[in-house]
Amino acid sequence: VTSNHLHPVYNMGDILLISRRPIRDGDTGIFMNKENGRAYIRKFYQTEPCKLEPLNGYGETFYVDSHSKEDMDKWIKFGVVVAKIR
């Protein structure tokens, strides 16, 4: 975690325990965007289309169409956040 915000869920310097198990509805996951090379920590909602929502309401919500190969190929599901160590 490399930045702070006024209402952070995670702070700079926090260590996150990550599981590589499949992500489920409502899990907090780490998603990597292949187009811009950035990693995002987002809450995953298995809706139609899937929704990657910021944890504190700050930031962009991403929508991913699970029926579109091009849309799915833009994202890598890196893992699920299990715990944080401060």
C-alpha positions as CSV (number, residue, x, y, z in Angstrom):
1,V,0.0,0.0,0.0
2,T,1.7,3.2,-1.1
3,S,-0.7,6.1,-0.5
4,N,-3.0,7.6,2.1
5,H,-6.5,9.1,1.8
6,L,-8.6,11.0,4.3
7,H,-10.7,7.9,5.1
8,P,-8.3,5.0,4.4
9,V,-9.3,1.3,4.8
10,Y,-5.6,0.5,4.3
11,N,-2.7,2.9,5.3
12,M,0.7,3.4,3.8
13,G,2.9,0.6,5.2
14,D,0.1,-1.9,5.9
15,I,1.0,-5.5,4.9
16,L,-1.8,-7.4,3.3
17,L,-2.2,-11.2,3.6
18,I,-3.4,-12.4,0.2
19,S,-5.0,-15.7,-0.7
20,R,-5.0,-17.0,-4.3
21,R,-8.3,-18.8,-3.9
22,P,-11.1,-17.9,-6.3
23,I,-12.8,-14.6,-5.5
24,R,-16.4,-14.7,-4.3
25,D,-19.2,-12.2,-4.2
26,G,-18.4,-9.5,-1.6
27,D,-14.7,-10.3,-1.3
28,T,-12.1,-7.7,-1.3
29,G,-9.7,-8.5,-4.1
30,I,-6.6,-7.2,-5.8
31,F,-7.2,-6.7,-9.5
32,M,-4.5,-5.7,-12.0
33,N,-5.4,-3.8,-15.1
34,K,-3.3,-4.9,-18.1
35,E,-4.0,-1.7,-20.1
36,N,-2.5,0.8,-17.5
37,G,-0.4,-1.6,-15.4
38,R,-2.1,-0.5,-12.1
39,A,-3.3,-2.7,-9.3
40,Y,-6.6,-1.9,-7.6
41,I,-8.0,-3.0,-4.2
42,R,-11.7,-3.3,-4.8
43,K,-14.8,-5.0,-3.4
44,F,-16.0,-7.6,-6.0
45,Y,-19.7,-7.9,-6.7
46,Q,-20.9,-10.7,-9.0
47,T,-23.6,-8.7,-10.8
48,E,-24.3,-8.3,-14.5
49,P,-21.8,-6.8,-15.4
50,C,-19.5,-7.6,-12.5
51,K,-18.7,-4.6,-10.3
52,L,-15.3,-3.7,-8.8
53,E,-16.2,-1.0,-6.2
54,P,-13.8,1.1,-4.1
55,L,-13.7,0.3,-0.4
56,N,-14.2,3.8,1.0
57,G,-16.3,5.3,-1.8
58,Y,-13.3,7.2,-3.1
59,G,-12.2,6.3,-6.6
60,E,-13.7,4.8,-9.7
61,T,-16.1,1.8,-9.9
62,F,-15.1,-0.5,-12.7
63,Y,-17.7,-2.7,-14.5
64,V,-16.5,-5.9,-16.2
65,D,-18.7,-7.9,-18.6
66,S,-18.0,-11.5,-17.8
67,H,-19.5,-12.5,-21.2
68,S,-17.0,-10.4,-23.1
69,K,-13.6,-12.0,-23.7
70,E,-12.0,-8.6,-24.5
71,D,-13.3,-7.1,-21.3
72,M,-12.2,-10.0,-19.2
73,D,-8.7,-10.0,-20.8
74,K,-8.1,-6.5,-19.5
75,W,-8.1,-7.7,-15.9
76,I,-6.0,-10.1,-13.8
77,K,-7.6,-11.4,-10.5
78,F,-4.4,-11.4,-8.4
79,G,-5.9,-12.6,-5.1
80,V,-8.3,-12.0,-2.2
81,V,-7.3,-9.9,0.8
82,V,-7.6,-12.1,3.9
83,A,-6.2,-9.8,6.6
84,K,-4.0,-6.7,7.1
85,I,-1.1,-6.2,9.5
86,R,-0.5,-2.6,10.7
